[in-house]
Amino acid sequence: MKRPTKTRGCFAFVTTPRREVVLQLRDEKSGIAWPGHWSLPGGGSEADETPFETVLRELLGETGIVPETIEEVPVTAYEKGKTPPHLFAVSWDGTESDLVLGEGQALSLFPLDTLPEPMPPHVRHYIEQLAPRRTPPYP
């Protein structure tokens, strides 16, 4: 069976016990989606990667985070009739100084109730869906 040429994206929704979320400020490069916007770490699959393998690779490469816990969580699509990305909830008890910038302009922790601008509307949609579910203590 052939794999589709375009795969669903994979995002990591990384939260701390302090109800912060890890966000990446995307590069200002032409040709990339949402340049200069705050987004969740993540990306597309390579070769025969599973979504789980993809999110682990992207998370380590973009932030240096090795998840303490991780689980795929269901979300409703931003656009009616579209398939949402794979979203993985990650519990992490690190601080901003523990983050390793591997891609983008910056990595920061933001309170879940004070998200920065600019942010792609679909990313905000997914964070707002998941934020109420991520209350301490984490599993």
Secondary structure as a PSIPRED ss2 file (coil, helix, strand):
# PSIPRED VFORMAT (PSIPRED V4.0)

   1 M C   1.000  0.000  0.000
   2 K C   1.000  0.000  0.000
   3 R C   1.000  0.000  0.000
   4 P C   1.000  0.000  0.000
   5 T C   1.000  0.000  0.000
   6 K C   1.000  0.000  0.000
   7 T C   1.000  0.000  0.000
   8 R C   1.000  0.000  0.000
   9 G C   1.000  0.000  0.000
  10 C E   0.000  0.000  1.000
  11 F E   0.000  0.000  1.000
  12 A E   0.000  0.000  1.000
  13 F E   0.000  0.000  1.000
  14 V E   0.000  0.000  1.000
  15 T E   0.000  0.000  1.000
  16 T C   1.000  0.000  0.000
  17 P C   1.000  0.000  0.000
  18 R C   1.000  0.000  0.000
  19 R C   1.000  0.000  0.000
  20 E E   0.000  0.000  1.000
  21 V E   0.000  0.000  1.000
  22 V E   0.000  0.000  1.000
  23 L E   0.000  0.000  1.000
  24 Q E   0.000  0.000  1.000
  25 L E   0.000  0.000  1.000
  26 R C   1.000  0.000  0.000
  27 D C   1.000  0.000  0.000
  28 E C   1.000  0.000  0.000
  29 K C   1.000  0.000  0.000
  30 S C   1.000  0.000  0.000
  31 G C   1.000  0.000  0.000
  32 I C   1.000  0.000  0.000
  33 A C   1.000  0.000  0.000
  34 W C   1.000  0.000  0.000
  35 P C   1.000  0.000  0.000
  36 G C   1.000  0.000  0.000
  37 H C   1.000  0.000  0.000
  38 W E   0.000  0.000  1.000
  39 S E   0.000  0.000  1.000
  40 L C   1.000  0.000  0.000
  41 P C   1.000  0.000  0.000
  42 G E   0.000  0.000  1.000
  43 G E   0.000  0.000  1.000
  44 G C   1.000  0.000  0.000
  45 S C   1.000  0.000  0.000
  46 E C   1.000  0.000  0.000
  47 A C   1.000  0.000  0.000
  48 D C   1.000  0.000  0.000
  49 E C   1.000  0.000  0.000
  50 T C   1.000  0.000  0.000
  51 P H   0.000  1.000  0.000
  52 F H   0.000  1.000  0.000
  53 E H   0.000  1.000  0.000
  54 T H   0.000  1.000  0.000
  55 V H   0.000  1.000  0.000
  56 L H   0.000  1.000  0.000
  57 R H   0.000  1.000  0.000
  58 E H   0.000  1.000  0.000
  59 L H   0.000  1.000  0.000
  60 L H   0.000  1.000  0.000
  61 G H   0.000  1.000  0.000
  62 E H   0.000  1.000  0.000
  63 T H   0.000  1.000  0.000
  64 G C   1.000  0.000  0.000
  65 I C   1.000  0.000  0.000
  66 V C   1.000  0.000  0.000
  67 P C   1.000  0.000  0.000
  68 E C   1.000  0.000  0.000
  69 T E   0.000  0.000  1.000
  70 I E   0.000  0.000  1.000
  71 E E   0.000  0.000  1.000
  72 E E   0.000  0.000  1.000
  73 V E   0.000  0.000  1.000
  74 P C   1.000  0.000  0.000
  75 V C   1.000  0.000  0.000
  76 T C   1.000  0.000  0.000
  77 A C   1.000  0.000  0.000
  78 Y C   1.000  0.000  0.000
  79 E C   1.000  0.000  0.000
  80 K C   1.000  0.000  0.000
  81 G C   1.000  0.000  0.000
  82 K C   1.000  0.000  0.000
  83 T C   1.000  0.000  0.000
  84 P C   1.000  0.000  0.000
  85 P C   1.000  0.000  0.000
  86 H E   0.000  0.000  1.000
  87 L E   0.000  0.000  1.000
  88 F E   0.000  0.000  1.000
  89 A E   0.000  0.000  1.000
  90 V E   0.000  0.000  1.000
  91 S E   0.000  0.000  1.000
  92 W C   1.000  0.000  0.000
  93 D C   1.000  0.000  0.000
  94 G C   1.000  0.000  0.000
  95 T C   1.000  0.000  0.000
  96 E H   0.000  1.000  0.000
  97 S H   0.000  1.000  0.000
  98 D H   0.000  1.000  0.000
  99 L C   1.000  0.000  0.000
 100 V C   1.000  0.000  0.000
 101 L C   1.000  0.000  0.000
 102 G C   1.000  0.000  0.000
 103 E C   1.000  0.000  0.000
 104 G C   1.000  0.000  0.000
 105 Q C   1.000  0.000  0.000
 106 A E   0.000  0.000  1.000
 107 L E   0.000  0.000  1.000
 108 S E   0.000  0.000  1.000
 109 L E   0.000  0.000  1.000
 110 F E   0.000  0.000  1.000
 111 P E   0.000  0.000  1.000
 112 L C   1.000  0.000  0.000
 113 D C   1.000  0.000  0.000
 114 T C   1.000  0.000  0.000
 115 L C   1.000  0.000  0.000
 116 P C   1.000  0.000  0.000
 117 E C   1.000  0.000  0.000
 118 P C   1.000  0.000  0.000
 119 M C   1.000  0.000  0.000
 120 P C   1.000  0.000  0.000
 121 P H   0.000  1.000  0.000
 122 H H   0.000  1.000  0.000
 123 V H   0.000  1.000  0.000
 124 R H   0.000  1.000  0.000
 125 H H   0.000  1.000  0.000
 126 Y H   0.000  1.000  0.000
 127 I H   0.000  1.000  0.000
 128 E H   0.000  1.000  0.000
 129 Q H   0.000  1.000  0.000
 130 L H   0.000  1.000  0.000
 131 A H   0.000  1.000  0.000
 132 P H   0.000  1.000  0.000
 133 R H   0.000  1.000  0.000
 134 R C   1.000  0.000  0.000
 135 T C   1.000  0.000  0.000
 136 P C   1.000  0.000  0.000
 137 P C   1.000  0.000  0.000
 138 Y C   1.000  0.000  0.000
 139 P C   1.000  0.000  0.000
